[in-house]
C-alpha cells in the first residue's frame, strides 16, 4: 500500500465554501480538484481512512472520535438555512480510532475517545468538497488547549507511522492568517500591517519546507516570536494554526509543497507532504 499523504488545508470561512460564496472561489477549486489529486482519490493510491485534526475542537488531551458514525455539529451562526441542512454521511472507524489511540499513547500522551461529539465544520465543510462521495472513513482528532508547538508537533510525529498503512492525515484550520478583527476592518488595508503579515507568511513557508523534521520542529517552537505572528494569530485565537503543527510533525522527512488561495481578501497557504 502506498504511503498516504499529509495535507494541512485552509478550510475557509464557516460554511461559505460549500455554499459557493464568491469570496471562496479559489479555495473551492483547490478543495474540489487539487486536494483530491494529492490524496489519490479515485485511484489505487486512495487512503483507507483519514485522520482529520480540526481547529474547532480543543481539549486538554488529544481526543479521538471513535464512533461508527457521527452527526454534524453546525458550529457557526448567522448563516443561510441551507448551511444547517448540510449532510455528510462518511463513516467513522472505531478500528482506526484505536490505532490513533495506540500511537499517541506510545508517544507519551494520555489520549481520550469520544463517540458522541459531532463532526464540526472543520471536518464536514472541507470534506464535502474534497470527497463528496463520503466513501472514506474519517476519524476526527482534537487540538490541545495548551497550544504547545512541541506537543502538537509530537502528536504529528506519532501519527506519521499510520501513513505507512494507508491512513492520510489532514489538518483543517487557517494556518496562514486567522484574525477576524483585522479581516473585517479597515486595518486590512494598512500597508505596514500587510508587510508584517507577508513577512510572517514567508517565514512560515520557509520553515515548513525544512526537510529535516527535527530541525523543522525546533524552528516551529518559536513561531510566536516571529514578526507578524501576533497579527496573523492573535493571543487566544491560535487554534486555527495548530493543525498545521500536527501536520508538520506527521510530514516526516522531506520537503513540503504548498499552494495558495485568495480567501476573503487574504492569501491563504495550504501545505502537503506526499
Secondary structure by P-SEA (a helix, b strand, c coil): ccbbbbbbcccccccccccccccaaaaaaaaacaaaaaacccccccccccccccccccccccccccccbbbbccccccccccccccccbbbbbaaaaaaaaaaaaaaccbbbbbcccccccccaaaaaaacccccbbbbbbbbbccccaaaaaaaaaaaccccccbbbbbbbcccccccaaaaaccccccaaaaaaaaaaaaaaaaaaacccaaaaaaaaccccccccccccccccccccaaaaaaaaaacccbbbbbcccccccbbbbbbbcc
